[in-house]
Amino acid sequence: METMVRTDGGELWADDTGGPGGAVAAGPPLVLVHPGVGDSTIWDPVLPALAARHRVIRYDARGYGRSPAPTVPYLPVADLAAVLDHFGLERAVLVGSSMGGAASLGLALDQPERVAGLALFVPGVTGYPALEEASFYAELERFGRAGDLEGIVRLGLDTWGGAGGGTPETDPVAAAQLRGVLPAWFANVGHQRTDAPAFDRLGEITAPTLLALGELDQPVVVRCNEEMASRIPGCRLVRLAGCDHYPTLRQPETVARLVEELYAGAV
């Protein structure tokens, strides 16, 4: 069921499967939190498998997909908490990719009692300075000033989509995701705030955690993910060979299996 979730100064599009066969599923639901390189449709390849066994909730961050562009400053963690509040969820298993992984970690630190488990795929994390890539953002700004949107798509694929060949011609599905989120990238400038630093607090995570990295992802992201896994108590680190920053597009069956394994050990 689709709905709009009220947040502080805005709203988010969200969808709730309700559980297998439309019945409310037993156990905590899965909440899917998408990356910055795609919107909530990036979960489409894994959604049927997950929804066959669980209640699954996903949403679009502000400006992404079917959510209106932001008009006021906001924090991603606060929006994630607003989604849980809207659906009356005391606890959930969070499945976060990249930007969504960072928000999921933030909530696990801020409100640990609400996070039954964490399935993190190529996650970002606040407070890890090496992830700030000046060259990428300089190129992004240059293409933006020139109005060259296809240049931005090519830059994004070259940066994040190595497994698909790194071009729109070789990787049309990932290219479509990038084209779809470009308005959100621009709309969020000056509005999306960075959540509190989490990297140095990862040792405080109490939820069962799985972290899957893509071996073809950017080296700085791979190193960050390795360090994150080493800091999170009891974290299971999985290396996805042949995978870049788009695990749900590259290896959907593996992603669904890993989520199920994390869920089984968390509840």
C-alpha positions in Angstrom: 0.0 0.0 0.0 1.4 3.4 -1.0 1.2 6.3 1.3 2.8 9.7 2.1 4.7 10.0 5.3 4.7 13.4 7.0 8.2 14.6 8.2 9.5 17.7 9.7 8.8 20.3 7.0 8.1 17.8 4.2 6.8 14.4 3.2 8.0 11.1 1.8 6.5 8.5 -0.5 6.4 5.1 1.1 5.1 1.6 0.3 4.1 -1.2 2.8 3.6 -4.7 1.4 1.7 -5.7 4.6 3.2 -9.1 4.6 2.9 -12.4 2.6 -0.5 -12.7 1.0 -1.5 -9.3 2.3 -1.6 -10.5 5.9 0.5 -8.8 8.6 3.7 -10.9 8.9 5.0 -12.1 12.2 8.3 -10.6 13.4 9.8 -7.2 12.8 9.4 -5.8 9.3 12.2 -5.1 6.9 12.7 -1.4 6.1 14.6 -0.8 2.9 16.7 2.4 2.7 18.0 3.2 -0.8 21.3 4.6 -1.9 22.0 8.1 -3.3 22.8 6.5 -6.7 19.2 5.3 -7.1 15.7 5.7 -5.6 13.5 3.0 -4.0 13.0 1.3 -7.3 16.5 0.0 -6.9 15.0 -2.6 -4.6 12.7 -4.0 -7.3 15.0 -6.9 -8.2 14.9 -8.2 -4.5 11.5 -7.1 -3.4 9.4 -10.1 -4.6 11.7 -12.6 -2.7 11.7 -10.5 0.5 8.0 -9.7 0.4 7.1 -13.4 0.0 8.2 -14.0 3.6 8.2 -10.6 5.3 6.4 -7.3 5.7 8.6 -4.9 3.7 8.5 -1.1 3.8 10.5 1.1 1.5 10.5 4.8 0.9 12.0 7.5 -1.3 14.2 10.1 0.4 13.3 13.7 -0.1 13.5 14.7 -3.8 14.1 11.1 -4.9 11.5 9.0 -6.9 8.0 9.9 -5.8 8.9 12.1 -2.8 8.7 15.9 -3.2 11.9 17.9 -3.3 12.9 19.3 0.1 12.1 22.9 1.0 13.7 23.0 4.5 16.9 21.6 6.0 16.5 18.0 7.2 18.5 15.0 8.5 18.2 11.6 6.9 18.2 9.8 10.2 15.2 11.9 11.4 13.4 11.0 8.2 14.0 7.3 8.7 12.7 7.6 12.3 9.6 9.4 10.9 8.9 6.4 8.6 9.1 4.0 11.5 6.8 6.3 13.5 4.3 6.6 10.7 3.9 2.8 10.5 3.9 2.4 14.3 7.0 0.2 14.3 8.7 -0.4 17.6 11.4 -2.4 16.0 12.5 -3.2 12.5 15.3 -4.8 10.6 17.0 -2.1 8.5 18.4 -2.9 5.0 20.5 0.0 3.9 22.6 0.6 0.8 25.2 3.3 0.5 23.5 6.5 1.7 20.7 4.4 3.1 23.3 2.4 5.1 24.6 5.6 6.7 21.1 6.6 7.8 20.5 3.0 9.1 23.7 3.2 11.2 22.7 6.6 12.5 19.4 5.3 13.8 21.0 2.2 15.3 23.2 4.5 17.3 20.5 7.1 18.2 17.7 4.6 18.9 19.2 1.2 19.3 16.1 -0.3 20.9 14.2 0.1 17.5 16.8 -1.7 15.4 16.5 -5.5 15.5 19.2 -6.0 12.9 21.3 -4.3 10.2 21.9 -5.6 6.7 24.3 -3.1 5.1 25.3 -3.2 1.4 28.2 -1.0 0.3 27.3 1.3 3.1 28.4 4.9 3.6 29.1 6.2 7.1 29.3 9.8 8.5 32.6 10.8 10.0 34.9 9.0 7.5 36.7 11.9 5.8 38.3 9.8 3.1 34.9 9.3 1.5 34.8 13.0 0.6 36.1 12.9 -3.0 37.0 16.4 -4.1 37.7 15.4 -7.7 34.3 13.7 -8.1 32.4 16.7 -6.8 34.5 19.2 -8.8 33.7 17.2 -12.0 30.0 17.0 -11.0 29.9 20.8 -10.5 31.6 21.3 -13.9 29.0 19.2 -15.7 26.2 20.8 -13.8 27.3 24.3 -14.7 27.4 23.2 -18.4 24.0 21.6 -18.2 25.5 18.3 -19.3 23.3 15.8 -17.6 24.6 12.9 -19.7 28.1 13.9 -18.7 27.0 13.5 -15.0 25.5 10.1 -15.8 28.8 9.0 -17.4 30.8 10.3 -14.5 28.5 8.4 -12.1 28.8 5.1 -13.9 32.5 5.5 -14.3 32.8 6.1 -10.5 30.2 3.7 -9.2 29.3 1.2 -12.0 32.5 -0.7 -12.9 30.8 -4.1 -12.9 28.4 -2.9 -15.7 31.1 -1.6 -17.9 31.0 2.0 -16.7 29.0 3.5 -19.6 25.3 4.1 -20.4 25.6 1.9 -23.4 26.9 -1.1 -21.5 24.9 -0.5 -18.3 21.5 1.0 -19.3 19.7 -0.1 -16.1 22.1 1.7 -13.7 22.2 4.6 -16.1 18.5 4.9 -15.8 18.8 5.0 -12.1 21.3 7.8 -12.2 19.2 9.8 -14.7 16.3 9.5 -12.3 18.1 10.8 -9.3 19.9 13.8 -10.8 17.0 16.1 -9.9 17.3 14.9 -6.3 21.0 15.6 -6.3 20.5 19.2 -7.2 17.3 19.7 -5.1 19.1 18.5 -2.0 21.9 21.1 -2.2 21.5 23.3 0.8 18.8 21.2 2.3 20.2 17.7 3.2 22.2 18.0 6.4 24.9 15.5 7.4 23.9 13.3 10.3 26.2 13.2 13.4 29.5 11.4 12.9 29.1 7.7 13.3 32.4 6.1 12.3 34.1 6.5 15.6 31.0 5.2 17.4 30.6 2.0 15.5 31.8 0.0 18.5 28.5 1.0 20.2 26.3 -0.8 17.7 24.4 -3.6 19.5 22.2 -4.9 16.6 23.3 -8.0 14.7 25.0 -6.7 11.6 25.9 -8.0 8.2 28.0 -5.8 5.9 28.5 -6.7 2.2 31.1 -4.8 0.2 31.5 -4.9 -3.6 35.0 -5.9 -4.6 34.7 -3.8 -7.8 33.6 -0.7 -5.8 35.9 2.2 -5.4 39.0 1.3 -3.4 38.2 4.0 -0.8 34.7 2.6 -0.3 36.1 -1.0 0.0 38.7 0.2 2.6 36.0 2.1 4.5 33.7 -0.9 4.5 36.4 -3.2 5.8 37.2 -0.8 8.6 33.5 -0.4 9.4 33.1 -4.2 9.7 36.1 -4.4 12.0 34.7 -1.8 14.3 31.1 -3.1 14.6 30.9 -5.8 17.3 30.2 -9.2 15.8 29.7 -7.9 12.3 29.7 -10.5 9.5 31.7 -9.2 6.5 30.8 -10.5 3.1 32.8 -9.8 0.0 30.7 -9.7 -3.3 33.1 -10.6 -6.1 32.1 -9.0 -9.4 30.0 -6.4 -7.7 30.3 -2.6 -7.6 28.1 0.0 -5.9 24.9 -1.5 -7.3 24.5 -4.9 -5.5 20.7 -5.1 -5.9 21.2 -4.8 -9.7 24.2 -7.0 -10.0 23.5 -9.8 -7.6 19.8 -9.6 -6.5 19.5 -13.3 -5.5 22.6 -13.0 -3.3 21.3 -9.8 -1.7 18.0 -11.4 -0.9 19.7 -14.5 0.6 22.0 -12.4 2.8 19.1 -10.3 4.1 17.3 -13.6 5.0 20.4 -14.9 6.8 20.8 -11.7 8.7 17.1 -11.7 9.6 17.2 -15.3 10.8 20.0 -14.5 13.2 18.5 -11.3 14.4 15.0 -12.2 15.5 
